[in-house]
Amino acid sequence: MQSSSGGTDGARKLHAPREKAMAKFLYIGLFIFCVSHLCADVISIGNGNILHQGLPIEPVARFSYTQQLYYASEIGMPGEITQLEFHYNVQSEGFYQGNKEWKIYLGHSALQELDAWQPISGLSLVYDGVLSYNYFTSGLPGVGWLSIPLQESFQYNGSDNLILAVDENTDGQGSTSDDFFCSQTGYVRGLNFQSMSVNPDPGDPPATFNTKYYISNLRLHMGSAVNPDAPQNLYGNYYDQAIRLFWEAPQSGEPSSYLLHRDGLVIHEPVGLNYVDSDIHPGNTYTYSVQAAYASGDISPHSNHVQITVPESGQDMILYQGFEELTPFSSVIPGYQNLDLDGSQTWGWEHLDFPGEGSAMAWMTFAPGATTPPATDIAAATGGKMLMAASAVTPPNNDWLILPNLRVGTSASFSFKARSYTAAYGLERLRVMISTTDADPQSFTPLHTEPWLGIPAAWTDYSFELASYANQDIYLALNCVSLDAFALFIDDLMVIADSGHVGLDCPVAAVPKPFPNPSGKDFKVSSDAPFDLSIYNLRGQKLGSAKGVRSYEAINLGLSSGIYFVRISQAGRHHTFRQVVVP
């Protein structure tokens, strides 16, 4: 079965008719990068030291909603508001956990005094999220400025007064020693509602409120903001009762930490480039993104978003391949057989170059960001890499990707994502195959009734039930049989089942397994009988080995977090295990 989502609209321009020589795909991509260096004005309003006015929030309450009025004469100029700062005085350890979820709205007003709530429909939502520790310039607890980069900048006209509304939604509280500094005014310029039980709706705020002859000390950053680079190529998978996420650092800058978002909320602030999310539930789908945070308080835009579904209760991931750790433009996929049985040269691309382009090939790891110039009209389903079968100049294709040998338990399924680059030359054709005997292409039969699957020009999810192969040793394969098309892409291969394992050579035989899995830098293999062992990274490089041992520890290899293959041989039997190393 399949479902389609995402993808491009096919607006890439093809040369037609395509010449039967070394025709290339026309790549249209004019990039104009206009970098406006930050030449911002910071407008400071108020310098008072008055506390306990419930502005911009009331830390000791579970919920609060406020509106404040700042005069145009205090701001003094039009411009783009990109960041807000509030002067905080926090003494308790519990402030952050009780007051971290904010929504901020800005708007124009001709009012000189606030005597009623201003309709939220006339305001713009400029921030909706969980505050980062990095926003607090002096840390917590401490005294300093809460510097919040707006998710949407606000164009202030310079003539009207400014309405600032803050909706604090965390079901928690700080203490009476936590507050924000305010300055006294001669008019009612603040409204406050606070409650231990009622979370007010800004769209229909309570009829009762407190009036304030005060405003929060405020700094407005005015100017054209230059966002720091975002983290790149976020990807992840479900394995061993947790979702494991990986990403790459921004191309420039040195983040002090990262903000990991799940379903729109920050769930962790890791320092490194990975995270294990174990607070998950069977059957749920989670959406993740990550931002880079800097010591200066700057926060980058979001990375790409990825969606990961947790299998139903009792199931585990037996195999996953997202191609992120593979060498770009290589056909080497450790543990997989990658066969080019058509032997034909492949179609090239117009104004787009990469190693191996146009040559005879089977499946290739394709990295759009590493082509010359970078390809912007195609992206991996997740992360920054995917697998490509380029169309044969002498059709049809006959390219085989044969997965490692598997022993699957009950309720097993095989899923992946696929797409055609374009439909202009006809859709790519793919066969999804299975063998219960060996990895010879002649031994495979289709998992579908159609002669082949026509793959849409948008990322499409495919899933095949393997229930009839429960507790059997199987081989799965993807066979590209395209007929003079252009390029077929696949991503996120996954086999899940209630039980099972990967064994590349002789999966029936019992050999010792590495444990624990996942592990830290150290995992062990032990047995009463001697065994041989080799450890490989995802590029196929041997990192360590041992012969005729009864015990082996990987601690001395200094492995970084990632995925490795551990090949174990004992008494003529062989297994290759997938080992996950986490921080």
Secondary structure, DSSP 8 states (H G I E B T S, - for coil): -EEE-----S-----SS--TTT---B--------------EEEEE----B--S--S--TTSSEEEEEEEE-HHHH-S-EEEEEEEEEEEE--TTHHHHS-EEEEEEEEE--SS-SS---GGGSEEEEEEE--GGGBTT-SSEEEEEEEEEEEEEEE-SSSEEEEEEEE--S----TT-EE-EEE-SS--EEEEEESS---BTTB--S--EEESEEE-EEEEES--------EEEEEEEETTEEEEEEE--SSS--SEEEEEETTEEEE--SSSEEEE----TT-EEEEEEEEE-TTS-B------EEEE---TT-EEEEEE--TTS-TT----TTSEEEE-S---B---BT-B-TTTTS--S-EEE-GGGSBS---S---SSSS-EEEEE-BSSS---EEEE---EEE-SS-EEEEEEEES-STT--EEEEEEEESS-S-GGG-EESSSSSSEEE-SS-EEEEEE-GGGTTEEEEEEEEE---S--EEEEEEEEEEESSEEE-SS-TTS-----BSSSBSS--EEEEEEEEEEEEE-TTS-EEEEEEEEEEEE-GGG---SEEEEEEEEETTEEEEEEEEE--
